[in-house]
Amino acid sequence: MIPKSAKMAGNGLSINKNSTALVLIDLQKGIVGRDTRPYKAAEVLSNAVKLVKKFRENGMPIFFVHVDFRNAVPLKVESDSSISAATPPPNWAEFSDELGVAQDDIVITKRQWGAFYGTDLEQQLRRRKIDTIVLGGIATTYGVESTARFAYEYGFNQVFAEDAMTDLAEESHKVAVEFVLKRMGKVRSTEDILSSL
């Protein structure tokens, strides 16, 4: 039985407005300027703004997550390649202006890819009795997937806004969506999610 506060859309998606939050990953000035695929960052931002607007209209919580390496001790992990910037510019961690981050929104600052480890994201969600998150951001295989894996293990239901996320390569986005995210939640378009609210 679908809760009274949930709406069933034609795409088989039911979202309970009382227990669902929007979580957007790394839509910040230092990341949205990168060359992304399959969607350009501007398109991802546009879809994210649509979701933000709808969640605001419904009085649903919005979590803006950004990564900030300033004043943080970097990980000393040996790897074959790195995507980290050597010295980010001063506004690198600021959220993109289009998002219109408001005072009532919850801002989470992380120091690594995933939004759960080393932050109070889980606690903030639990205190609001959130059991479902709508997730988007950049990049699919880094911040989004890392966050999704933790959310899955913590038992959160997840809805992935496929066109409100993108990656550094089209292939990596598609692999993450088809073989990882679809096993941890429901993958839908921004319009599908909006029609369910």
N, C-alpha and C positions, 0 to 999 in steps of 0.2 A: 504494500500500500504506500502511495506517495504522500509524504507529509503535506498538510494544507499549504505550507509556505513554499512548497516546491512546485515547479512548473515543468511539465513534460513536453518537450519539443518534438517535432516530427523527426528529428535526427536521433531519437532514442536517448536523449540526454535530459536528466532531471537534476535541477540545482535547487537546493534548499537555501533560501536567502538568509536564514537565521544561523546557518552553520558553515557558510562558505566565505572564503576570503580570496582576494586577488593578491598574488605575489609576483612582482616584476623584478627580474634579475639584471643588474648591471646596465641599465639604460642611462648611462652617464656620458658626459662629454668626451672623456678619453677613450670610450669604446665605440660609441655610435658613429664616429668618424672613420672607422675602419671599413675596408672593402669587404662586404659580406655577401653570402650566397645561401640559398637560392633567392632570398628576399633582400632587397636593399634595406639598410638601417632605417631610412626615412619611411619605408612602408611598414616596417615593424613598429616604429614609433607611432605612426598614424593608427594602426590597429590597437596598440596599447592605450592610446588616448581614448579611443572608443570604449574600451573596457573600463578604464578609469571613470569615464563619465557615467556609464551605466551603473557601476558599483556605487558611485556617489549618490546617484538618483535613488537607489534602493537602500541607502544607509548601511551598506556592507563594508567591512573593513578592507583597507588597501595597505599592503606592505610594499614599500620601496626598498630594495636591497641594492647596495653598491659596495664595490671593493675599494678599499683605500689602503695603499701600501705606505703612505707617509707615516713616519714615526713608528713603523713596525719593523721588527727584525725579520729579514727575509728567510725563507726556508733554504736550508743548505743541502737540498737534494740533488744528487748527480743525475743528469738526464742527457739524452742525445740532442734535444732541442728545447727551446724555451720561447714562450710568447710574451713574456713580461718585458715591459719597457724599462730601460735602465734608470732614467730619472724622469718621472712623469711631470708635466707642467702643472702649475698651481691649481688650475681648475679641472684637472683630470678626473677627479672623483665626484664632481658636482653633477647632479641629475640634469638631464636635458630639460630645457625650459618648457618645451611643449607639454610635459607631463603635469605641470602645475601642482607640484607637491604641496599639500596643505598642512596646516598645523595639526589637524586631527589624524593625519596619516601616520603610520608607524614606519619609522626609518630604521633599517638594520644595516650596520656597518660590519663587513666581513674582511678578513685578511687573507683569504684563500678562495678557491673556486666555489665551494659549496656554501650555502647560506645558513646551514644549521650548526656546523662545527665551530665552537668557540664563540657563539652568539646566543642571544636569548630568544631566537625566533620560535623555537618549540614552546617555550614558556608563554610567550605572548599569544600564540595561537590557542594553546590550551586554556588560558585564562578567559579567552573570549568564546570558549566552547566551540571552536572551529574544528570540524572533522574533514573538511574538503578544501583543497586549494586549487585555484585556477592559476596556472603557471605559464609565464612567458619571459622572454629576455634574450640577451646576447652573451655568450654564444651557446648554441644548443648543446654541444658536446662538452662544454666546460661548466659554466655556472648553472645552466638549466639542468643538465643531466646529473651533475653532482648533487644539486639540491634535491632533485626528484628521487634519487637513490636513497638518501637519508629519509625523506618524507615517506617513501614506501616502507622502509624498515620501521619507522615510527608508527605506521598504521594509518596514515592519512590517505583519504581518497584524493585522486588527482585528475584534473582536466587540463590537458595541454592545448594551449592556443597555438596551433601549428604555424599559422601565418603571423603570429606575434612573437616569433622567435626565428633566429637565423644563425648561420655559422660562418666560419672562414672559408669553408669549401662546401659545395652543394652535396657532394657524396657523403661527407660526414654528417650533415644534417639529416639526409634521407636514411642513413643507417641507424642513427640514434632514434629517429621517429619510428621506423618500421620494426626494429629489432630490440629496442630497449623501452622507449616510452609507452608503446602500445601494450607492453607486458606489465606496466606499472599503473596504468590508468587509461583514461579515454582521450583520444586525440581528436580534436574538432577544430573547425575554422573559427575565426573571430565571430563571423556572422551566426554560426551555429550556437555559439555560447550566448551571444546577445539575445537571440530568439528564445533562449531557455530562461531568461531572467525577466 
